[in-house]
């Protein structure tokens, strides 16, 4: 309610993401999913340092550390969001989100430190759970996967718990 | 108890034509994968542009909207996700029934789904973006997402380092394969969907009524 949502109705956007899912199944035989892209990129970097060791890891044997479909999808997301924000005059160009600054001050170091730790924990969780908010939360749930529904509930349970600890019940406003 | 749901699942899925081969749906632990063709890489990029565009226009690339979802003060994320789920569910199961697409049901592993899911949620609260919306946040100019993405890469690699022992322990606890919600209650897919889809639509209407 307080943050104004997006430029387009959430139902229009959600409906179009549903149609986009149908398109990726039909044209690419793949569900929308993003988190594996970061793992592949990480593996590509790790290979520069230690090829033998990286290739010996079970995860990278099952998920080639190469530029694959999800990696291109993720690059596309960055560009698509840039186009959308530019066309709508919503480019932010900021290091510290306003809501964060309201609560924790506008120090860049604290924000980036917490963002980094959050990213580490989130990716580890995504790999363990087998997907993220896209792969489990949309693509898995829409195929009625039991594990995806469980994961989605746990994403929000962990997220609500953490956010309430950080900002207090019901937020600061 | 363990074998039954799989039988039910295949009976729910098999009658619908082309996609019934061994490579169809729930091949959870595919050992090796084929590299994607150049055409698929281009398609992936185009689909990504569309996805990122929609995420930004939906407002879900904004830190305030995502944190609002977790603080239960902004329901944009829930509305976007539920609508996407309903439309995608109807569309993809219809296309599957016509033999146009294969399903890709991720394996259910109770312990890994719960522990990994909760960890993911903690990270979500701290970072304020998820993997997809983080990429979109970066595109829209939230530079803090860059550091979040570095964290995502480090966390992914950390998991890869432990993927051997993880695969032998947590991932095996409560591993049920590609089971689907109708299997849990022993219902056929074609009976389940006409009940479940209206329930999800009803949930959307209630959400809209309560939150405006």
Interface residues (C-beta under 8 A of the other chain):
Chain A: X1 X2 X3 X4 X5 X6 X7 X8 X10 X11 X13 X14 X15 X16 X17 X18 X19 X20 X21 X22 X23 X24 X25 X26 X27 X28 X29 X30 X31 X32 X34 X35 X37 X38 X39 X41 X42 X43 X45 X46 X54 X57 X58 X59 X60 X61 X62 X63 X64 X66 X67 X68 X69 X70 X71 X72 X73 X74 X75 X76 X77 X78 X79 X80 X81 X82 X83 X84 X85 X88 X90 X91 X92 X93 X94 X95 X96 X97 X98 X99 X100 X111 X112 X114 X115 X116 X117 X118 X119 X120 X121 X122 X123 X124 X125 X126 X127 X128 X129 X130 X131 X132 X133 X134 X135 X136 X137 X138 X139 X140 X141 X142 X143 X144 X145 X146 X147 X148 X149 X150 X151 X152 X153 X154 X155 X156 X157 X158 X159 X160 X161 X162 X163 X164 X165 X166 X167 X170 X171 X173
Chain B: X29 X30 X31 X32 X33 X35 X36 X40 X41 X42 X43 X44 X45 X46 X47 X48 X49 X50 X51 X52 X53 X54 X55 X56 X57 X58 X59 X60 X61 X62 X63 X64 X65 X67 X68 X69 X70 X71 X72 X73 X74 X75 X76 X79 X80 X81 X82 X83 X84 X85 X86 X87 X88 X89 X91 X92 X95 X100 X101 X102 X103 X104 X105 X106 X107 X108 X109 X110 X112 X113 X114 X115 X116 X117 X118 X119 X120 X121 X122 X123 X124 X125 X126 X127 X128 X130 X131 X132 X133 X134 X135 X136 X137 X138 X139 X140 X141 X142 X143 X144 X145 X147 X148 X149 X150 X151 X152 X153 X154 X155 X156 X157 X158 X159 X160 X161 X163 X164 X166 X167 X170 X171 X176 X178 X179 X180 X181 X182 X183 X184 X189 X192 X196 X204 X211 X212
